[in-house]
């Protein structure tokens, strides 16, 4: 059993294979946090872990409980106004304006397995992997509102999933002002805060800083999880490395406004909150209604950051990603965007398609410009009808030719957006998000559809379904190229306007759910100007995402390395593009570009009709190589070795290893070459210490211990033909004898 409850039903011990998470009923009948860390034995009570001493200058709960001071107590889901001055996990406003709540324990429910949440992406246990779910119910003495704190334990991945459900069984409405998914009170502040921040074209760079007194947070108010901050974070002991030490990983199954914060108070305790951003949020909890928070994923290890990333990635594969695609190898694709932009017709595209077929590429993806009268980015978003001048015989005629070559076909959509120069906007101007009395802020010449409206979702579901039926699509690239401004819905009442951001995301999920249910064989890839919505909410429906619009191999080292902390490589779209690179003008060899892109879902984003025979032959060899090792690249256990975020940053290395440790491929990337350099060795990870291996098919045999502890000699980098020796890449294929 993963969950043990003591005879008095006052202590709940949640166990995974390697961790313990313990909560208890406190003297004031609220719920307290006891312990989260390495697995410890089950006991009826833990007085050593819950000991309290009275401190001066802070309120007590009651005169007869002088040592029960809310500011010093570790709680599970705190409110504000009863002596705990830290940021709360929730807040309700009563009809009289009071924001005070007094939730007290009622009962619990324990069930086998883990069910999906309605209307939200969520975790599941379809394979009966031993999950258990605990729901602890509390009731507000003042309003009668019920609070259900939900815990799902996934023992074999060392993951605990938390969420909260608010239920109003009364005849009086209340307002929910704050509703986080999870709170975690830790007993000290000796942690580094690892966040993954950036911007368009430089997403998810690693920043690691010590916790300090006060609140530190990462957040988004863009209506999307954003490229600027990612809802994944880690807390690690200062001495923790990739291979050893304690760390917590926290992620949110949500794609909208979020806030992840860590608050260190005057007693050096650390409160973690993760969930919907309370700014620009309120929810009217009317009689006989409920509000469900998104799920938060918590994981812990004492075996280093690589282990934490691996166990969370394994969890996503088994318990979050669409089971149809969880273990399915992803196709090698070519996208026409950087080859043609808007300047194409059927004949031009077929030239690329036939060339791609000859190179062994699996799929052709037709990007922006196939619909409406869209020949630039100022028109036609929302008009999902074939651009007849480009496809005079219809879009299906082109698609049939692609399929006739035994290639798969993908199509680009941007369903959430609308152009003012579109038939859709002219027919439904009220479908656009925006205050009718304010001057609207354009971005990329486009505006945002009100996805909180059912009529908008109905229209989009119908049009996209008709295109899928017409073209027999295999893949959809779902883009989202701007964030919300002037957040106002023409359909919502004044008292409900602060619900818009959340209702918008629920509408996006509704559309995804309708399409993925109706077309279970269509692979979806999410995109938001690259990695602007790279989150688990999207991954539930679209098991891979466009990692970044920046396809420069050098910049991708940091982007893919940083992303790997929170997300496995099968989720990362990674393409080879032309040089000089469009984003930064850098010139790198085709070898280097391929060697970086291999560690993800490989694709090509360039005009192959303009390449030399030697370059085409090299791409053909890359595709064949990737096909040979695709299972390993996409689903192998990923190890970070040398970080591009190190002080020098000149060397990056990583690798993937098969689950049975029979095979591994390691990439080593050097930015600048140095003359007369010292000898270098590459240290591998994840191998079986007792097995014998070869490297790149060489005759010498090496034990796993030797390759991991003593390393493998790396010859000096020599200039590639036509390129400098800078920005070099080397691959090492390690195979058991």
Wavefront OBJ file of the C-alpha trace (Angstrom):
o trace
v 0.000 0.000 0.000
v 1.280 3.477 -0.900
v -0.853 5.298 1.670
v -0.998 4.350 5.352
v -3.413 5.985 7.806
v -2.956 5.615 11.554
v -5.772 4.110 13.685
v -6.971 7.513 14.872
v -7.077 8.826 11.270
v -4.907 11.753 12.259
v -1.675 10.893 10.392
v -1.501 10.124 6.670
v 1.758 8.617 5.391
v 2.159 8.617 1.611
v 5.019 6.415 0.425
v 6.665 5.895 -2.936
v 9.502 3.483 -3.612
v 12.047 5.961 -2.256
v 10.155 8.830 -0.588
v 7.760 9.628 2.248
v 5.192 12.432 2.379
v 3.463 12.779 5.754
v 0.579 15.026 6.817
v -1.379 15.182 10.063
v -4.473 16.734 11.598
v -3.369 19.689 13.754
v -4.848 20.732 17.128
v -6.989 23.364 15.397
v -8.368 20.621 13.084
v -6.591 21.955 10.005
v -4.057 19.927 8.043
v -0.335 20.124 8.753
v 2.782 19.140 6.829
v 5.048 16.755 8.768
v 7.723 15.571 6.343
v 8.630 15.173 2.678
v 11.907 13.505 1.744
v 13.695 10.167 1.756
v 11.495 7.241 2.681
v 11.179 6.628 6.429
v 9.300 3.901 8.346
v 5.600 4.197 9.075
v 4.658 5.138 12.657
v 1.388 6.138 14.283
v 2.790 9.563 15.166
v 5.946 11.634 14.629
v 6.408 13.812 17.745
v 10.065 14.399 16.862
v 9.077 15.926 13.516
v 6.192 17.983 14.899
v 7.778 19.347 18.077
v 6.917 22.986 18.838
v 8.281 25.664 21.162
v 6.668 28.997 21.964
v 8.262 32.063 20.383
v 7.667 35.665 21.311
v 6.136 38.341 19.132
v 3.775 36.186 17.106
v 0.103 35.259 17.722
v -1.054 31.943 19.157
v -4.073 30.091 17.876
v -5.688 30.044 21.319
v -4.659 30.857 24.879
v -4.755 27.200 25.869
v -2.357 26.365 22.998
v 0.532 28.767 23.693
v 2.998 26.815 21.546
v 0.627 26.585 18.575
v 1.626 29.708 16.689
v 0.475 29.716 13.049
v 3.581 31.533 11.805
v 5.766 28.671 13.007
v 3.542 25.758 11.960
v 4.067 23.836 8.738
v 0.644 23.546 7.101
v -0.712 21.885 3.988
v -3.050 24.532 2.585
v -2.944 27.800 4.495
v -5.386 30.703 4.685
v -4.688 34.305 5.644
v -6.036 36.174 8.645
v -5.543 33.771 11.551
v -1.978 34.643 12.523
v -0.082 33.071 9.638
v 1.253 36.093 7.746
v 2.867 34.140 4.962
v 1.269 34.103 1.513
v -1.811 31.837 1.596
v -2.690 28.890 -0.608
v -6.286 30.105 -0.961
v -8.617 32.942 -0.071
v -12.414 33.199 -0.057
v -14.479 36.362 0.119
v -17.801 36.048 1.940
v -20.888 38.032 0.886
v -20.223 40.509 3.715
v -16.703 41.174 2.423
v -14.850 39.142 5.040
v -11.857 37.171 3.768
v -11.546 34.971 6.861
v -11.905 31.199 6.573
v -11.889 28.479 9.231
v -11.640 25.154 7.419
v -11.639 22.122 9.728
v -11.111 18.445 9.042
v -14.183 16.351 8.160
v -13.110 13.002 6.728
v -11.035 11.277 4.080
v -11.496 8.920 1.148
v -8.923 6.434 -0.103
v -9.250 4.813 -3.525
v -7.127 2.672 -5.802
v -5.792 4.161 -9.029
v -5.945 7.715 -10.330
v -8.804 9.140 -12.376
v -8.581 11.997 -14.871
v -9.988 15.393 -13.969
v -12.976 16.687 -15.955
v -12.237 19.656 -18.267
v -8.556 19.814 -17.312
v -5.488 17.924 -18.524
v -4.457 15.599 -15.737
v -2.483 12.568 -14.714
v -3.899 9.038 -14.836
v -3.105 5.413 -14.053
v -4.576 3.550 -17.008
v -1.989 0.781 -16.755
v -2.713 0.002 -13.090
v 0.806 0.935 -12.064
v -0.029 0.919 -8.357
v -1.278 4.472 -7.910
v -3.522 5.391 -4.979
v -5.585 8.522 -4.411
v -6.292 10.163 -1.065
v -8.850 12.963 -0.702
v -9.024 14.832 2.606
v -12.130 16.974 3.086
v -12.326 20.098 5.231
v -15.313 22.395 5.846
v -15.398 26.125 6.445
v -17.189 26.898 9.727
v -18.095 30.352 8.429
v -19.503 29.649 4.956
v -20.115 25.903 4.767
v -17.862 25.630 1.693
v -16.028 22.318 1.353
v -12.364 21.955 0.478
v -11.134 18.656 -0.926
v -7.349 18.263 -0.880
v -6.386 15.592 -3.404
v -3.217 13.478 -3.302
v -2.320 10.846 -5.894
v 0.699 8.669 -5.165
v 2.629 7.093 -8.046
v 5.090 4.859 -6.204
v 7.409 3.693 -8.973
v 8.229 7.165 -10.311
v 8.484 8.759 -6.840
v 5.806 11.301 -7.743
v 2.947 12.781 -5.745
v 0.252 14.744 -7.581
v -1.714 17.370 -5.689
v -4.754 19.517 -6.411
v -7.621 21.176 -4.554
v -11.355 21.132 -5.218
v -13.673 23.793 -3.768
v -17.320 22.804 -3.467
v -20.161 25.128 -2.492
v -23.130 23.073 -1.260
v -24.799 26.127 0.275
v -27.403 28.584 -1.052
v -24.977 31.528 -0.917
v -22.313 32.450 -3.441
v -18.735 33.186 -2.374
v -15.775 34.477 -4.352
v -12.607 32.471 -4.696
v -9.770 35.022 -4.902
v -6.808 32.649 -4.672
v -6.650 28.903 -5.303
v -3.204 27.357 -5.613
v -2.807 23.722 -6.597
v -0.293 22.847 -3.888
v 1.566 24.243 -0.926
v 4.707 22.696 0.538
v 6.149 23.976 3.816
v 9.776 22.918 4.247
v 11.493 23.109 7.653
v 14.539 25.152 6.585
v 15.769 27.480 3.856
v 19.062 25.874 2.836
v 18.147 25.434 -0.824
v 19.066 26.708 -4.243
v 16.164 27.886 -6.384
v 16.491 26.585 -9.961
v 14.318 28.383 -12.506
v 14.183 28.235 -16.297
v 13.722 31.673 -17.794
v 14.361 33.589 -20.995
v 12.402 35.071 -23.864
v 11.487 34.315 -27.441
v 14.387 32.451 -29.111
v 16.234 31.882 -25.813
v 13.761 29.915 -23.747
v 14.371 27.969 -20.522
v 17.886 29.005 -19.623
v 18.958 27.732 -16.220
v 19.314 30.181 -13.319
v 20.409 28.796 -9.955
v 20.420 31.038 -6.865
v 20.326 30.555 -3.100
v 17.046 31.211 -1.352
v 16.972 34.505 0.545
v 14.573 35.923 3.157
v 11.303 37.082 1.646
v 9.415 35.865 -1.394
v 11.009 34.850 -4.676
v 8.814 33.736 -7.540
v 8.434 32.922 -11.203
v 5.166 33.824 -12.865
v 3.219 34.708 -15.985
v 0.350 37.136 -16.592
v 0.391 36.698 -20.385
v -2.526 34.289 -20.603
v 0.046 31.572 -21.354
v 2.752 29.812 -19.400
v 5.190 31.942 -21.444
v 8.712 31.883 -22.839
v 9.813 34.286 -20.112
v 9.238 31.838 -17.240
v 8.383 28.146 -17.216
v 6.073 26.656 -14.551
v 8.686 24.023 -13.711
v 11.156 24.687 -10.898
v 13.566 22.816 -8.638
v 14.766 23.270 -5.083
v 18.138 21.661 -4.446
v 20.595 21.614 -1.584
v 23.590 23.834 -2.424
v 25.871 20.811 -2.640
v 23.522 18.910 -4.974
v 24.939 18.081 -8.412
v 23.683 16.177 -11.405
v 24.798 12.895 -9.849
v 24.239 13.282 -6.106
v 22.355 15.263 -3.497
v 18.784 16.112 -2.532
v 16.337 18.011 -4.720
v 12.626 18.633 -5.223
v 11.003 19.060 -8.621
v 7.682 20.871 -8.961
v 5.664 21.281 -12.139
v 2.162 22.434 -13.030
v -0.218 20.756 -15.477
v -1.475 24.095 -16.766
v -0.954 26.428 -19.722
v -2.196 29.796 -18.465
v -1.268 32.439 -15.909
v 0.690 30.816 -13.095
v 2.729 31.694 -10.056
v 5.400 29.520 -8.432
v 6.843 31.104 -5.305
v 9.112 30.281 -2.409
v 8.789 32.410 0.702
v 11.414 32.303 3.446
v 10.117 33.745 6.702
v 11.865 35.047 9.818
v 12.092 31.520 11.220
v 13.965 30.264 8.140
v 11.164 28.008 6.944
v 10.362 27.842 3.227
v 6.816 27.908 1.887
v 6.366 26.763 -1.709
v 3.202 27.676 -3.618
v 2.420 26.510 -7.141
v -0.705 27.138 -9.169
v -2.893 29.713 -10.931
v -1.605 33.261 -10.547
v -3.949 35.062 -8.100
v -3.385 38.345 -9.926
v -6.138 38.875 -12.513
v -8.059 35.910 -11.111
v -11.308 35.480 -9.225
v -13.987 32.822 -9.460
v -17.631 33.126 -8.466
v -18.367 29.947 -6.563
v -22.114 29.965 -6.936
v -24.407 27.557 -5.027
v -24.067 23.897 -6.001
v -20.882 24.506 -8.005
v -17.261 23.416 -7.732
v -13.900 24.810 -8.759
v -11.047 22.462 -9.562
v -7.448 23.652 -9.529
v -4.951 22.272 -12.057
v -2.708 19.484 -10.838
v 0.739 20.101 -9.375
v 3.403 17.418 -9.683
v 5.873 16.968 -6.826
v 8.910 14.716 -6.908
v 11.928 14.248 -4.670
v 15.234 12.404 -4.823
v 18.485 12.278 -2.897
v 20.362 10.985 -5.969
v 20.968 14.217 -7.896
v 19.338 16.339 -10.561
v 19.704 13.833 -13.396
v 17.758 11.284 -11.380
v 15.051 13.837 -10.585
v 14.624 14.744 -14.257
v 14.582 11.087 -15.277
v 11.946 9.985 -12.784
v 9.691 12.927 -13.675
v 10.150 12.260 -17.399
v 9.314 8.592 -16.866
v 6.210 9.661 -14.982
v 5.042 11.922 -17.812
v 5.496 9.138 -20.338
v 3.429 6.645 -18.348
v 0.885 8.851 -16.616
v 0.403 12.132 -18.519
v 1.151 11.888 -22.249
v -1.515 10.522 -24.594
v -1.023 6.763 -24.330
v -1.353 6.393 -28.109
v 1.916 8.301 -28.590
v 3.693 7.730 -25.272
v 5.968 5.040 -26.706
v 5.472 5.678 -30.417
v 8.532 6.816 -32.348
v 8.009 10.318 -33.723
v 8.413 10.937 -37.465
v 11.347 12.766 -39.026
v 9.735 15.750 -40.709
v 10.540 18.610 -43.033
v 8.733 21.923 -42.642
v 8.544 24.362 -45.540
v 8.464 27.600 -43.510
v 12.085 28.717 -43.777
v 12.285 27.293 -47.287
v 9.365 29.237 -48.785
v 7.690 31.432 -46.177
v 4.419 32.578 -47.867
v 5.796 32.265 -51.385
v 4.659 28.855 -52.570
v 2.174 26.963 -54.662
v 1.449 23.277 -55.112
v 4.153 22.739 -57.750
v 6.855 24.376 -55.630
v 5.878 22.351 -52.594
v 5.875 19.078 -54.498
v 9.468 19.703 -55.567
v 10.410 19.806 -51.877
v 8.228 16.803 -51.064
v 9.791 14.589 -53.722
v 13.295 15.582 -52.672
v 12.423 14.869 -49.019
v 11.055 11.476 -49.985
v 14.325 10.615 -51.696
v 16.204 11.583 -48.514
v 14.149 9.162 -46.412
v 12.209 11.855 -44.509
v 8.928 10.552 -43.065
v 6.635 13.593 -43.110
v 6.057 16.873 -44.908
v 4.559 19.695 -42.840
v 2.860 22.554 -44.693
v 3.228 25.675 -42.599
v 1.552 29.102 -42.630
v -0.066 30.470 -45.793
v -2.249 27.625 -47.117
v -5.604 29.217 -46.156
v -7.760 32.276 -46.881
v -5.921 34.808 -49.051
v -2.876 34.747 -46.792
v 0.233 35.834 -48.664
v 1.680 37.748 -45.709
v 1.040 37.903 -41.979
v -1.611 40.642 -42.050
v -4.628 38.655 -43.184
v -6.856 35.585 -43.031
v -6.280 34.093 -39.570
v -9.586 32.463 -38.671
v -10.514 31.723 -42.297
v -9.572 28.052 -42.353
v -10.449 27.488 -46.016
v -8.056 26.536 -48.832
v -6.094 29.320 -50.508
v -7.361 28.562 -54.018
v -4.716 30.447 -56.056
v -2.030 28.335 -54.360
v -4.008 25.084 -54.643
v -6.236 25.437 -57.738
v -7.212 21.749 -57.571
v -7.887 21.937 -53.850
v -5.757 21.224 -50.814
v -6.755 17.570 -50.868
v -5.169 17.154 -54.303
v -1.809 18.213 -52.909
v -2.228 16.058 -49.811
v -3.118 13.002 -51.874
v 0.161 13.377 -53.776
v 2.127 13.454 -50.516
v 0.372 10.361 -49.225
v 0.896 8.617 -52.556
v 4.632 8.794 -51.881
v 3.992 6.919 -48.627
v 4.852 10.051 -46.668
v 2.870 11.461 -43.781
v 1.361 14.920 -43.958
v 1.163 17.714 -41.415
v -0.574 21.088 -41.469
v -0.082 24.337 -39.547
v -2.977 25.968 -37.699
v -3.200 28.961 -35.405
v -6.722 28.345 -34.083
v -6.728 30.876 -31.239
v -5.996 33.915 -33.420
v -7.869 36.159 -35.839
v -6.880 38.822 -38.363
v -9.037 41.915 -38.705
v -8.733 41.359 -42.439
v -10.701 38.119 -42.338
v -14.215 36.954 -43.071
v -14.399 35.586 -39.535
v -13.740 38.967 -37.917
v -16.137 40.760 -40.230
v -18.877 38.280 -39.303
v -18.106 38.099 -35.569
v -16.228 41.158 -34.267
v -17.457 40.308 -30.759
v -15.441 37.073 -30.847
v -12.256 39.078 -30.399
v -10.884 39.582 -26.884
v -10.696 43.281 -26.059
v -12.328 46.115 -24.148
v -14.643 47.847 -26.654
v -13.818 51.214 -25.065
v -10.047 50.756 -25.146
v -7.566 51.045 -27.968
v -6.568 47.490 -28.844
v -2.927 46.476 -28.875
v -1.966 44.488 -31.981
v 0.878 42.017 -32.054
v 2.114 40.439 -35.274
v -0.914 42.107 -36.955
v -3.236 39.693 -35.163
v -5.659 39.490 -32.272
v -6.895 36.785 -29.914
v -10.191 34.947 -30.203
v -12.271 34.612 -27.059
v -11.717 30.924 -26.367
v -13.990 31.149 -23.305
v -16.970 31.189 -25.711
v -18.595 27.920 -26.723
v -19.590 29.308 -30.132
v -15.940 30.044 -30.899
v -14.895 26.519 -29.919
v -17.756 25.048 -31.949
v -16.674 26.975 -35.057
v -13.011 26.017 -34.738
v -13.795 22.358 -34.041
v -15.994 22.194 -37.139
v -13.538 23.890 -39.500
v -10.462 21.976 -38.327
v -12.380 18.696 -38.425
v -13.444 19.359 -42.006
v -9.832 20.004 -43.004
v -8.658 16.809 -41.270
v -11.355 14.821 -43.046
v -10.542 16.415 -46.400
v -6.790 15.923 -46.213
v -6.480 12.802 -44.037
v -3.942 14.615 -41.883
v -1.380 12.735 -39.834
v -0.099 15.696 -37.828
v -1.116 19.201 -36.741
v 1.257 21.947 -35.696
v -0.865 24.109 -33.357
v 0.716 27.544 -33.109
v -0.049 30.497 -30.805
v 1.942 33.581 -31.698
v 0.833 36.329 -29.344
v -0.320 36.844 -25.761
v -3.520 38.400 -24.494
v -3.879 42.156 -24.017
v -6.986 44.173 -23.057
v -8.408 41.074 -21.366
v -12.169 41.481 -21.710
v -14.868 39.139 -22.942
v -17.994 40.498 -24.647
v -19.931 37.511 -23.316
v -18.950 37.488 -19.631
v -20.808 39.591 -17.061
v -18.926 42.318 -15.214
v -18.713 40.137 -12.105
v -17.110 37.325 -14.125
v -14.434 39.204 -16.082
v -11.639 38.020 -13.764
v -12.534 34.469 -14.783
v -11.557 35.135 -18.406
v -7.917 34.007 -18.297
v -8.824 30.639 -16.782
v -11.914 30.194 -18.939
v -9.770 30.934 -21.999
v -7.418 28.054 -21.175
v -10.362 25.770 -20.430
v -11.641 26.590 -23.929
v -8.267 25.718 -25.472
v -8.350 22.417 -23.612
v -11.923 21.802 -24.765
v -10.926 22.247 -28.411
v -7.883 20.019 -27.989
v -10.014 17.402 -26.260
v -12.668 17.376 -28.985
v -10.086 17.002 -31.749
v -7.892 14.411 -30.067
v -10.935 12.325 -29.147
v -12.364 12.513 -32.681
v -8.976 11.926 -34.372
v -6.920 9.731 -32.040
v -4.349 8.894 -34.736
v -3.421 12.518 -35.461
v -0.199 13.599 -33.768
v -0.379 17.145 -32.395
v 2.637 19.358 -31.806
v 2.116 22.505 -29.766
v 3.914 25.728 -30.591
v 3.741 29.267 -29.248
v 6.218 31.386 -31.190
v 8.503 28.504 -30.363
v 8.559 27.612 -26.679
v 6.052 30.133 -25.307
v 3.701 27.461 -24.018
v 6.029 24.561 -23.312
v 4.115 23.057 -20.391
v 2.473 19.863 -19.203
v -1.037 21.111 -19.931
v -0.151 21.192 -23.615
v 1.774 17.910 -23.446
v -1.343 16.076 -22.246
v -2.888 16.646 -25.688
v 0.177 17.315 -27.843
v 2.999 14.997 -26.727
v 5.684 17.069 -28.395
v 6.283 20.802 -28.681
v 8.341 23.142 -30.814
v 11.129 23.868 -28.351
v 12.151 27.243 -29.754
v 12.049 29.285 -32.947
v 15.812 29.565 -32.514
v 17.287 26.716 -34.537
v 20.923 27.800 -34.274
v 22.808 24.744 -33.008
v 24.876 26.779 -30.543
v 21.868 28.510 -28.983
v 19.987 25.215 -28.931
v 22.605 23.746 -26.581
v 21.409 26.005 -23.765
v 17.752 25.778 -24.760
v 17.664 21.972 -24.944
v 19.936 21.524 -21.929
v 17.760 23.805 -19.795
v 14.545 22.238 -21.057
v 15.839 18.762 -20.168
v 15.645 19.501 -16.446
v 11.858 19.489 -16.595
v 10.926 17.671 -19.787
v 12.202 14.557 -21.619
v 13.704 14.727 -25.094
v 10.679 13.061 -26.769
v 8.771 16.274 -26.008
v 11.308 18.492 -27.803
v 10.965 19.340 -31.473
v 14.543 19.869 -32.743
v 15.214 20.904 -36.335
v 18.165 21.421 -38.618
v 17.906 24.760 -40.421
v 19.927 26.663 -43.024
v 23.017 28.783 -42.415
v 23.664 31.597 -41.854
v 21.063 30.978 -39.156
v 17.957 33.133 -39.475
v 17.860 34.106 -35.808
v 21.485 35.060 -35.148
v 23.402 34.749 -38.432
v 25.776 32.085 -37.111
v 27.324 29.563 -39.479
v 27.727 26.012 -38.211
v 28.403 22.796 -40.045
v 25.621 20.440 -41.037
v 27.342 17.867 -38.819
v 26.987 20.081 -35.753
v 23.417 21.047 -36.557
v 22.450 17.390 -36.884
v 24.328 16.278 -33.782
v 22.359 18.756 -31.643
v 18.979 18.073 -33.252
v 19.344 14.288 -32.878
v 18.616 14.613 -29.152
v 14.935 15.359 -29.665
v 12.286 14.879 -32.353
v 14.354 15.449 -35.487
v 13.167 17.649 -38.308
v 14.479 19.848 -41.113
v 13.565 23.460 -41.745
v 15.418 24.559 -44.894
v 15.168 24.555 -48.661
v 16.597 21.204 -49.659
v 16.067 22.052 -53.339
v 18.926 24.577 -53.076
v 21.444 22.253 -51.428
v 24.519 20.710 -53.027
v 24.695 16.977 -53.780
v 27.192 16.550 -50.932
v 24.847 18.277 -48.483
v 21.894 16.191 -49.619
v 23.913 13.027 -49.173
v 24.820 14.140 -45.662
v 21.159 14.749 -44.798
v 20.255 11.341 -46.203
v 22.893 9.775 -43.951
v 21.679 11.776 -40.943
v 18.098 10.621 -41.475
v 19.187 6.998 -41.818
v 21.351 7.273 -38.696
v 18.500 8.822 -36.734
v 16.067 6.148 -37.903
v 18.511 3.501 -36.706
v 18.799 5.008 -33.233
v 15.475 6.875 -33.012
v 14.106 4.828 -30.110
v 17.238 5.602 -28.110
v 17.325 9.305 -28.991
v 13.667 9.878 -28.188
v 13.077 7.550 -25.246
v 16.494 6.712 -23.810
v 17.439 7.874 -20.333
v 18.914 11.361 -20.728
v 22.033 12.426 -18.819
v 23.385 15.955 -18.538
v 27.185 15.885 -18.184
v 28.945 19.173 -19.054
v 26.792 22.272 -18.734
v 26.712 25.205 -21.177
v 25.711 27.287 -18.142
v 29.046 26.655 -16.428
v 31.380 29.620 -15.864
v 33.365 28.873 -19.003
v 30.499 27.387 -21.013
v 32.781 26.358 -23.850
v 31.902 22.677 -23.548
v 28.508 20.982 -23.463
v 27.948 17.258 -23.298
v 25.004 14.984 -22.711
v 23.900 11.494 -23.598
v 21.091 8.970 -23.840
v 21.316 5.417 -22.519
v 19.013 2.462 -23.203
v 16.953 1.170 -20.285
v 18.928 -2.103 -20.292
v 22.244 -0.186 -20.460
v 23.225 -2.062 -23.598
v 23.725 1.056 -25.653
v 24.278 4.777 -25.320
v 24.968 7.771 -27.535
v 26.774 10.799 -26.140
v 27.153 14.209 -27.738
v 30.074 16.533 -27.055
v 29.948 20.123 -28.316
v 32.798 22.628 -28.218
v 32.119 26.280 -29.011
v 35.625 27.628 -29.610
v 38.683 25.654 -30.569
v 41.993 26.456 -28.861
v 45.503 25.943 -30.282
v 47.873 23.546 -28.580
v 45.130 22.597 -26.134
v 45.543 20.177 -23.212
v 44.461 16.579 -23.635
v 40.740 16.074 -23.112
v 38.610 13.173 -21.942
v 34.865 12.605 -22.161
v 33.226 11.082 -19.096
v 30.107 9.041 -19.760
v 27.193 8.299 -17.436
v 24.462 5.702 -17.009
v 26.441 2.654 -18.128
v 26.598 -0.679 -16.325
v 29.845 -0.585 -14.321
v 30.413 -4.322 -14.802
v 29.750 -4.632 -18.529
v 32.242 -4.261 -21.373
v 31.632 -1.673 -24.104
v 33.066 -0.495 -27.396
v 33.122 3.170 -28.455
v 32.282 4.058 -32.072
v 32.902 0.475 -33.116
v 36.544 0.459 -32.027
v 38.405 -2.746 -31.236
v 39.233 -1.875 -27.614
v 36.866 -2.970 -24.867
v 36.148 -0.719 -21.883
v 34.311 -1.469 -18.674
v 31.442 0.821 -17.803
v 33.432 1.855 -14.759
v 36.392 2.936 -16.872
v 34.295 5.022 -19.238
v 32.449 6.705 -16.383
v 35.315 7.156 -13.905
v 38.448 7.444 -16.064
v 36.834 8.758 -19.241
v 37.498 8.338 -22.937
v 40.285 10.154 -24.763
v 38.969 12.814 -27.161
v 41.225 13.823 -30.079
v 41.664 17.487 -30.884
v 39.015 18.979 -33.147
v 40.025 19.342 -36.799
v 38.341 21.832 -39.155
v 35.415 20.425 -41.109
v 35.399 20.946 -44.857
v 34.316 24.500 -45.567
v 33.952 25.422 -41.899
v 36.174 26.606 -39.079
v 36.984 24.287 -36.199
v 34.748 26.326 -33.904
v 31.231 25.101 -33.056
v 32.234 21.468 -33.372
v 30.299 18.350 -32.428
v 31.334 14.776 -31.785
v 29.128 11.748 -31.203
v 30.194 8.652 -29.263
v 28.195 5.470 -29.796
v 28.770 3.160 -26.852
v 27.641 -0.442 -27.252
v 27.860 -3.392 -24.900
v 30.037 -6.233 -26.114
l 1 2 3 4 5 6 7 8 9 10 11 12 13 14 15 16 17 18 19 20 21 22 23 24 25 26 27 28 29 30 31 32 33 34 35 36 37 38 39 40 41 42 43 44 45 46 47 48 49 50 51 52 53 54 55 56 57 58 59 60 61 62 63 64 65 66 67 68 69 70 71 72 73 74 75 76 77 78 79 80 81 82 83 84 85 86 87 88 89 90 91 92 93 94 95 96 97 98 99 100 101 102 103 104 105 106 107 108 109 110 111 112 113 114 115 116 117 118 119 120 121 122 123 124 125 126 127 128 129 130 131 132 133 134 135 136 137 138 139 140 141 142 143 144 145 146 147 148 149 150 151 152 153 154 155 156 157 158 159 160 161 162 163 164 165 166 167 168 169 170 171 172 173 174 175 176 177 178 179 180 181 182 183 184 185 186 187 188 189 190 191 192 193 194 195 196 197 198 199 200 201 202 203 204 205 206 207 208 209 210 211 212 213 214 215 216 217 218 219 220 221 222 223 224 225 226 227 228 229 230 231 232 233 234 235 236 237 238 239 240 241 242 243 244 245 246 247 248 249 250 251 252 253 254 255 256 257 258 259 260 261 262 263 264 265 266 267 268 269 270 271 272 273 274 275 276 277 278 279 280 281 282 283 284 285 286 287 288 289 290 291 292 293 294 295 296 297 298 299 300 301 302 303 304 305 306 307 308 309 310 311 312 313 314 315 316 317 318 319 320 321 322 323 324 325 326 327 328 329 330 331 332 333 334 335 336 337 338 339 340 341 342 343 344 345 346 347 348 349 350 351 352 353 354 355 356 357 358 359 360 361 362 363 364 365 366 367 368 369 370 371 372 373 374 375 376 377 378 379 380 381 382 383 384 385 386 387 388 389 390 391 392 393 394 395 396 397 398 399 400 401 402 403 404 405 406 407 408 409 410 411 412 413 414 415 416 417 418 419 420 421 422 423 424 425 426 427 428 429 430 431 432 433 434 435 436 437 438 439 440 441 442 443 444 445 446 447 448 449 450 451 452 453 454 455 456 457 458 459 460 461 462 463 464 465 466 467 468 469 470 471 472 473 474 475 476 477 478 479 480 481 482 483 484 485 486 487 488 489 490 491 492 493 494 495 496 497 498 499 500 501 502 503 504 505 506 507 508 509 510 511 512 513 514 515 516 517 518 519 520 521 522 523 524 525 526 527 528 529 530 531 532 533 534 535 536 537 538 539 540 541 542 543 544 545 546 547 548 549 550 551 552 553 554 555 556 557 558 559 560 561 562 563 564 565 566 567 568 569 570 571 572 573 574 575 576 577 578 579 580 581 582 583 584 585 586 587 588 589 590 591 592 593 594 595 596 597 598 599 600 601 602 603 604 605 606 607 608 609 610 611 612 613 614 615 616 617 618 619 620 621 622 623 624 625 626 627 628 629 630 631 632 633 634 635 636 637 638 639 640 641 642 643 644 645 646 647 648 649 650 651 652 653 654 655 656 657 658 659 660 661 662 663 664 665 666 667 668 669 670 671 672 673 674 675 676 677 678 679 680 681 682 683 684 685 686 687 688 689 690 691 692 693 694 695 696 697 698 699 700 701 702 703 704 705 706 707 708 709 710 711 712 713 714 715 716 717 718 719 720 721 722 723 724 725 726 727 728 729 730 731 732 733 734 735 736 737
